[in-house]
Amino acid sequence: MEVDILEFKVPTDNNKTVFVWDIPPVLTQDQVYEQLHHVFSSFGPLYLLKLCANAPLHPPGFYAIIKFYSAAHAANAQRLTDGRSLLHNSTLKVKLSSKQTPHFLSGRNSPLSHARCLELANHYLGFNGWTSDIITLKELTNEEEGEDEEEDVGGARQRIRFGCMMKLSFPRYGVTTRGAAVVEETFNCTGPDVLLQRRCKLQRSVREKALVQAFSSVLLILLGNGKVMVELKQTSDQFEADETEDVLEVNEFSLSEADDEEADDEDWDLTVS
C-alpha cells in the first residue's frame, strides 16, 4: 500500500513541486491563476501557486510553479495533466522538478505558519478532527531580570512578554501533544489604549506560536486507500505539567523575527526556457 507522510513544515522536496509552461495569453493573469488553482488543488492541498509572465525573449504567455504538501499528489497531478487541454483548450506541459533551484538550496526546515497549520489539519482531519486548549497563558515580568523601563521621547519605552503552553489533541486517534512559546515586544507606550492593544496582539501571537510548535511534532500519514493516520515524531521534547515553567523560559521568540514563511516564497523567481 502506498504511504505518504506529511509534516507541518514548509515543503522543500523537489518531488513536491511541478512546473507548468506553454500557458498562452488568451486569458488574463488572474483568470489563469484561478483556473490553475482549480485544476491542481483538486489533486490535493497546495502550499504555493506562483504564476509568472514569460521572459521578454520568449513568446507571450505564462508559466507556473506549484508546490504540493504531498509528493504523491504532485506526481499524480503531473501524470494526469501533462499534455492535456486544460486552459481554454490549450495543451500544457507539466513536469516534476528534476533539480534543485537556489530556493531549495537554502536548506530550510521551517514550520508552517499558524494559518497553514490550520488549513492542512482541517483539510485532512476535518474541523472536528482536532482540538486545542490553553494550558498556560501569562505575562512574564522583567523584575527578576533587573531591567527598568527606558524613557523615550513622547512616552515611556515599554517591554511586554507573554508565555503560553497549548495542548493539541486528536481524539479520534488517541494522540495528544503540547507546544510552548514566549514572545515579546518593545514599543513606545503613549497611553493605556496603546498598551491594551499591544497586550491583546501579543497574547494572540503567543497562542498561535505555541500551537505551531505543537503541530511541528505531528505527522499525517496518508494511506493509499484514502485513510489518514496521525502519529507523533519520536523526540525527547515531551512536556510534563511540572515542566511548563522551564519550557516557557527556553522557547523564546521575538516578534521581529516572526516572519511568515509564505512571504519568503514570493521573493524567488524562475525563468523557464
Secondary structure, 3 states (H helix, E strand, C coil): CCEEEEECECCCCHHHEEEEEEECCCCCHHHHHHHHHHHHHHHCCEEEEEEEECCCCCCCCEEEEEEECCHHHHHHHHHHHCCCEEECCEECEEEECCCCCCCHHHCCCCECCHHHHHHHHHHHHCCCCCEEEEEEEEEECCHHHCCCCEEECCEEEEEEEEEEEEEEEEHHHCEEEEEEEEEEEEEEECCHHHHHHHHHHHHHHHHHHHHHHHHCCEEEEEECCCCEEEEECCCCCCCCHHHHHHHHHHCECCHHHCCCHHHHHCCCCCCCC
